[in-house]
Amino acid sequence: MALRASACMLASFFFEWFVLQVIRLFTGPTRKVEEDVNGKVVVITGANGGLGKFSATELVRRGAKIVMGCRNMSEGKKALEEIRLSTGSDALVCYHGIIIS
């Protein structure tokens, strides 16, 4: 079964698409929505550097309690202190290996 569209239907489709693109261009980027994590406990593995450390910092700023799981405890404690200094929060704990049962 072949789909058939008249020239008028195609023109209407492209006009609507063009108008939507112009609207998106002038309205700017969508707003960033930050979820409320106040009081929640978040376990992050690999939080002593990179994306894990960034995630831990952001979630602590939003009010979460963070459990950092790190293989290297010296690096983990250093990251823990850096996050505490930058956020002013004590809602962080660092563990060497996390066993969830």
N, C-alpha and C positions, 0 to 999 in steps of 0.2 A: 504494500500500500504506500503510495507516494504522497508526501505532504505537498499541498499546493497553497501558495500564498500569492495574493495579488500584489501588484506594484504599490497600491495604496496601503496595504497592510505592512509591507516592508518599509515604506517611507514612514509610517506611523511608529513602527518599532524603533527605527534608527533615530527619529526625532526624540522619542522618549528617552532613549539611551543617552543621546547627546545632552539633553536637559539635565539628566541625573549627573552626568560627569561635570557639567558646569556648576551645579549645586555643590557637589563634593569639593570642587576646586576652591570655591569661595567660603565654605563653612569651616575649613581648616581640619586639622586632625581631631580624631575622637578623644574625649577626655579619658584620662587614666583612672580606672576605678580601683581603689584600694580596699581590699576585704578587711573586715574587722576581725583580728585574731587575738584580741585582748583576753588574756587569761588562758589561752589554749597552750598545750604542751606540744612542741614540735621536735622531732628527732631528726638530726641532720648528720649524715655520715660524710666524712671528708671535709669537715668544716674548718680545718686548719689552713685552708688556702683556696684561691680561685673562686669558683661559683658557689661552693658550699659556704665559704666565709662571707661572701657578699649576701647570700640568702639569710644566713644567721644574723648579720647586722641589720638587714631590712626588717626581718620579723621581730627582732628585739625592739627596734624603734616603734613598731606597730603594737607592741604590748604583749607579745608571746613569750612563753618560757621555753628556752632552748636547751636541748640535751645534745651536746656535740660528741660525736663518735669519731675518734682519731686513732690512727695506727701509731703515729709518732707523738708520744705524750709531750715531749719538750716543745715541738712545734704547736701542738694543740694548746698548751698552756700559754704560749706566746700569743697565739691568735685570740685566745680567751681574754687576755689582758688588753690587747689592742681594741677588741670589740667593746669591752667595758669602758675603756678610756674614751672611745669615740661616741658611745651612746649614753654613758652614765647610768647604765642599768646593771643590776646584779642578778638578773634572771637567767643566768647561764651556768651550765655545769658541763665539765669535760670528762669523758670516760674513755678508757683504752679498750676498744672492742665492746660492742653491745650485743648481748645475747637476749633475744626475744623468744619467750616460750609461751 
